């Protein structure tokens, strides 16, 4: 699970959030899409400046050893334009923002004590 923290503004629509794990070539290897807090707290009711934690389950394939960029973006509920992310080096093509990196390492099998 990856928890994003949003800051409330003047949302004009109840956007969905798309969180992606992208490999080094930019391919999406895992994604989750849904309204903040599973739809229980839409963006249009957030108070100005309010910090809203928003958890997203992200299931990687079992063989997903490596490093991944975590990219989040907002999606308009009726297919309209999503809000642009503020200018930033973390901004990605398609209006997303890289919010972090995820490193997955191989784990040796657990052994039972003798």
C-alpha positions, 0 to 999 in steps of 0.5 A: 500500500502506498499512502499519498497526502493531498492538500485541499484546494478548490477542486472543481470535480471529484477526481480519481487518482491513478498511481502507477509503478513504472519500470526504467523504460517507463512501462507500467508494471502495476497500477491502482485507480480510485477516488481518494479514500475509496470514494468516501471523501471526495475532493470537492468537500476538502477544506482549503489547506486540509491534508488528506491521507489517501491509501492505494494498494499496489500489487507488483508481479511476483517476479518484479525485482528492480527499481520503479518510479511511483507516478500519481495523477488525477483523472477527471470523472467525466473525461475532461481535462485533469488539472496540471501539476505544478511545474516541477522536475518530478512532472512526467509526460501525461500530467503525472508527478513522480512521487517516489521510488520503490526498490524491490529486492530478492529475498532468500527463503525463510528457514525454520529454526532447527 
